[in-house]
Every structure is written in C-alpha cells, then in structure tokens.
C-alpha cells in the first residue's frame, strides 16, 4: 500500500523561503507522477506542481511558476517543494499525491491521483 507523508509546513514570512517534503513508500514509483496540491479554507483543492518520476519533467501552476520548484530524490523516494518568495495567498494545507501513467492532460487534475498524504500546513504572513 502506497503511503505518502508530508512534512516541513510552517509559518513563514512573505518573501522568505520554505521547503516541504513528501516521503513515499510502499510502492514502485517508476511510472508515477508526484503532485503537490493545496487547499485553503473554503476553497477547492488546487494543483501546484508535479514531477514525472521517470523523466523528471515538471509542471507548475501559473500562480507559482518561477517561485516554486518541485524535485525528487530517487534513492530516498522523496519529493520536495521549494517555495521561494511565498505570498500570503500561498497559505494553505499542502498535499502530496501520487498517480500512475497519467497523461499530460491529467496531471493537473486532483481526481486522477490515487494516493494522498495527510497534508502539511503552510502559512505565509505579510
């Protein structure tokens, strides 16, 4: 059974930086796409970034492109989201998710990801 555990969420000042992590276990991730999504109170769960495990291709939401970087460590089965210059509107619970054999069109769709972590809170103060 695939398990995803996020960590690293914190309170950070706008313009600072924060790195959140996702530890993946219980499966083989060669064909996986690892995604980060976020959900603010009263809002839908939105796509943030994704990385295709096999070829390390990356995808970003327009709102975070140029500020956030997704990466993975193959040896440790870890996925990271480096958040630079965060803004108060980035405040949300951040979720790590895994989907398999996702098409490019599906990568930003939360309903295509099969496994989810419990989330980690990121709060950005102004």
SERO-4910 file (N, C-alpha, C, O; in steps of 0.05 Angstrom, whole numbers):
BEGIN
 pado doro    nc1    nc2    nc3   cac1   cac2   cac3    cc1    cc2    cc3    oc1    oc2    oc3
  Unk    A     17    -24      0      0      0      0     18     25      0     35     28     17
  Unk    A     13     42    -19     28     67    -21     21     85      2     -2     89      9
  Unk    A     42     96     14     37    116     35     54    141     29     76    140     20
  Unk    A     42    164     34     55    190     30     53    206     56     32    209     67
  Unk    A     75    216     64     76    232     89     90    258     84    114    259     77
  Unk    A     75    280     87     86    306     83     98    317    109     91    308    131
  Unk    A    118    335    106    129    348    129    141    374    120    144    380     96
  Unk    A    147    391    140    161    416    134    143    441    133    153    463    130
  Unk    A    117    437    135     99    460    136    105    478    160    112    468    181
  Unk    A    102    504    156    109    522    177     97    550    172     84    554    151
  Unk    A    101    568    191     95    596    187    119    610    175    141    608    187
  Unk    A    116    623    153    139    636    140    130    665    132    107    670    127
  Unk    A    150    682    132    144    710    125    144    712     94    159    699     80
  Unk    A    127    730     84    126    735     56    154    743     46    167    759     59
  Unk    A    162    732     23    188    738     13    210    720     23    233    721     13
  Unk    A    203    703     42    223    684     53    225    659     36    223    661     11
  Unk    A    230    636     49    231    611     34    223    589     53    226    591     77
  Unk    A    214    567     41    206    544     56    208    519     38    202    521     14
  Unk    A    216    497     50    217    472     35    199    451     48    203    445     72
  Unk    A    180    441     34    163    420     44    170    394     30    178    393      7
  Unk    A    168    372     45    177    346     36    154    326     36    134    329     50
  Unk    A    158    305     19    138    283     18    154    257     17    170    253     -1
  Unk    A    150    240     37    163    214     37    144    194     26    122    190     36
  Unk    A    153    180      5    135    160     -8    146    132     -2    170    127     -2
  Unk    A    127    114      4    135     86     10    113     67      1     91     75     -5
  Unk    A    120     41      1    100     21     -4     94     15    -33     74      2    -39
  Unk    A    111     25    -51    105     20    -79    129     26    -96    150     34    -86
  Unk    A    126     21   -122    147     27   -141    138     52   -157    116     53   -167
  Unk    A    155     72   -158    146     98   -168    157    104   -195    155    127   -205
  Unk    A    168     85   -209    180     89   -235    159    101   -255    166    118   -271
  Unk    A    134     92   -253    113    101   -271     95    122   -258     74    128   -268
  Unk    A    105    134   -236     88    152   -221     92    181   -229    113    189   -239
  Unk    A     71    196   -225     73    225   -225     67    234   -197     47    226   -185
  Unk    A     85    250   -186     82    260   -159     72    289   -161     84    306   -174
  Unk    A     50    295   -147     39    322   -149     37    335   -122     35    322   -101
  Unk    A     38    361   -122     32    377    -98      6    393   -105      4    406   -126
  Unk    A    -12    391    -86    -37    406    -88    -40    422    -62    -26    417    -42
  Unk    A    -57    442    -62    -62    458    -38    -91    465    -36   -106    467    -55
  Unk    A    -99    468    -10   -127    475     -5   -128    496     17   -120    490     40
  Unk    A   -139    519     11   -143    540     31   -172    536     42   -189    525     29
  Unk    A   -177    547     66   -204    544     78   -225    554     59   -224    577     49
  Unk    A   -246    538     55   -268    546     39   -264    545      9   -281    554     -6
  Unk    A   -240    535      1   -234    535    -28   -229    507    -37   -226    488    -21
  Unk    A   -229    504    -63   -224    478    -75   -195    470    -73   -178    488    -68
  Unk    A   -189    445    -77   -161    436    -77   -149    441   -104   -159    432   -124
  Unk    A   -128    457   -104   -116    466   -129    -89    454   -135    -73    448   -116
  Unk    A    -84    450   -160    -58    440   -169    -36    461   -164    -40    484   -168
  Unk    A    -13    451   -155     10    469   -151     33    461   -169     43    478   -185
  Unk    A     42    437   -168     65    428   -184     64    397   -186     52    384   -169
  Unk    A     78    387   -206     80    358   -209    107    351   -222    118    367   -236
  Unk    A    116    327   -216    140    317   -229    136    288   -237    125    272   -222
  Unk    A    143    282   -261    141    255   -271    167    240   -263    189    248   -270
  Unk    A    163    219   -247    186    206   -235    206    196   -255    230    199   -251
  Unk    A    197    185   -277    215    171   -296    233    191   -310    257    186   -313
  Unk    A    222    214   -320    239    231   -336    243    259   -324    255    276   -336
  Unk    A    233    262   -299    237    286   -283    226    311   -297    235    333   -292
  Unk    A    207    307   -315    194    331   -326    176    343   -305    164    329   -289
  Unk    A    174    369   -306    159    384   -285    137    401   -296    138    410   -319
  Unk    A    117    406   -280     94    422   -288     87    440   -264     89    432   -241
  Unk    A     78    464   -270     72    484   -250     46    498   -256     40    503   -279
  Unk    A     32    505   -235     10    524   -238     22    551   -244     43    558   -235
  Unk    A      7    567   -259     16    593   -267     22    611   -243     40    628   -243
  Unk    A      7    607   -221      9    624   -198     36    620   -182     44    637   -167
  Unk    A     49    597   -187     73    591   -172     98    589   -190    120    587   -180
  Unk    A     94    589   -216    116    585   -234    137    607   -231    130    631   -230
  Unk    A    162    599   -228    183    619   -224    189    623   -195    210    635   -188
  Unk    A    171    615   -177    176    618   -148    179    591   -134    195    589   -116
  Unk    A    165    571   -143    166    544   -131    181    525   -149    181    528   -173
  Unk    A    194    506   -137    209    486   -152    203    458   -140    206    454   -116
  Unk    A    194    440   -157    190    412   -148    213    395   -157    224    399   -178
  Unk    A    221    377   -139    243    359   -146    239    332   -131    221    330   -114
  Unk    A    254    312   -139    252    287   -126    279    274   -122    298    280   -137
  Unk    A    281    258   -102    306    243    -96    299    213   -100    285    201    -83
  Unk    A    309    202   -121    302    175   -128    311    155   -107    297    136   -100
  Unk    A    335    159    -95    346    140    -76    330    140    -50    328    119    -37
  Unk    A    319    163    -43    305    165    -17    275    164    -21    260    164     -1
  Unk    A    265    162    -45    236    163    -50    224    188    -37    203    186    -24
  Unk    A    236    210    -42    227    235    -31    220    255    -53    232    255    -74
  Unk    A    200    271    -48    192    293    -66    192    319    -50    183    319    -27
  Unk    A    203    340    -62    206    365    -48    191    388    -63    189    387    -87
  Unk    A    182    407    -48    172    431    -60    186    455    -47    181    462    -23
  Unk    A    204    467    -61    218    490    -51    202    515    -58    195    520    -81
  Unk    A    195    530    -37    177    553    -41    194    578    -36    202    583    -13
  Unk    A    199    593    -56    214    618    -54    195    641    -58    175    639    -73
  Unk    A    200    663    -44    184    687    -46    154    680    -42    138    688    -59
  Unk    A    147    665    -21    119    659    -17    103    684    -12    113    704     -2
  Unk    A     77    683    -18     59    705    -14     37    696      5     32    672      8
  Unk    A     24    715     18      2    707     36    -19    690     23    -31    673     35
  Unk    A    -24    694     -3    -43    678    -17    -34    649    -22    -50    633    -32
  Unk    A     -9    643    -15      0    615    -16     -7    599      9     -2    575     10
  Unk    A    -19    613     28    -27    600     53    -48    578     48    -69    584     36
  Unk    A    -42    554     56    -60    531     51    -49    506     64    -26    506     74
  Unk    A    -65    485     64    -54    459     70    -44    447     44    -58    447     24
  Unk    A    -19    438     45     -6    427     21     -6    397     22      2    385     42
  Unk    A    -16    385      1    -18    356     -1      0    344    -22      3    356    -44
  Unk    A     12    322    -16     27    306    -35      9    284    -46     -6    273    -31
  Unk    A     11    279    -72     -6    259    -84      9    243   -105     28    253   -117
  Unk    A      0    218   -110     13    201   -130     -8    190   -149    -29    180   -141
  Unk    A     -1    192   -174    -18    179   -195      1    164   -213     25    169   -214
  Unk    A    -11    145   -227      6    128   -244     -3    129   -274    -27    130   -280
  Unk    A     16    131   -291     11    131   -320     -8    154   -328    -26    150   -344
  Unk    A     -4    177   -316    -21    200   -322    -13    213   -348     11    216   -354
  Unk    A    -33    220   -364    -27    235   -388    -21    264   -381    -27    272   -358
  Unk    A    -10    278   -400     -4    306   -394    -29    322   -387    -28    340   -370
  Unk    A    -51    316   -400    -76    330   -394    -87    324   -366   -102    340   -355
  Unk    A    -79    302   -355    -89    294   -328    -73    303   -305    -82    302   -282
  Unk    A    -49    312   -310    -30    318   -289    -40    339   -269    -34    338   -246
  Unk    A    -56    358   -279    -66    379   -261    -93    373   -248   -104    389   -234
  Unk    A   -103    348   -253   -129    341   -242   -126    324   -217   -115    302   -217
  Unk    A   -137    335   -195   -135    321   -170   -149    294   -171   -140    275   -157
  Unk    A   -170    291   -186   -185    266   -186   -170    243   -200   -179    220   -199
  Unk    A   -147    249   -213   -131    229   -226   -109    218   -209    -95    199   -217
  Unk    A   -106    228   -185    -86    219   -167    -98    199   -147   -119    205   -135
  Unk    A    -85    177   -144    -98    155   -128    -91    156    -99   -108    150    -82
  Unk    A    -67    165    -92    -58    164    -64    -52    193    -55    -41    209    -70
  Unk    A    -59    198    -30    -55    225    -19    -43    223      9    -48    204     24
  Unk    A    -27    243     16    -18    246     43    -38    261     60    -59    268     51
  Unk    A    -31    265     85    -49    277    104    -48    308    103    -65    321    114
  Unk    A    -28    319     90    -26    348     87     -8    360    108     -4    350    130
  Unk    A      4    383    101     20    399    119     13    428    115     10    438     93
  Unk    A     10    442    138      0    470    137     23    489    131     44    488    144
  Unk    A     19    506    111     38    527    104     23    554    108      2    558     96
  Unk    A     34    571    125     21    597    129     42    618    123     65    617    133
  Unk    A     34    638    107     52    659     99     41    686    110     19    694    104
  Unk    A     57    698    126     49    724    138     59    747    121     80    745    109
  Unk    A     44    768    122     51    792    105     69    811    121     77    832    111
***
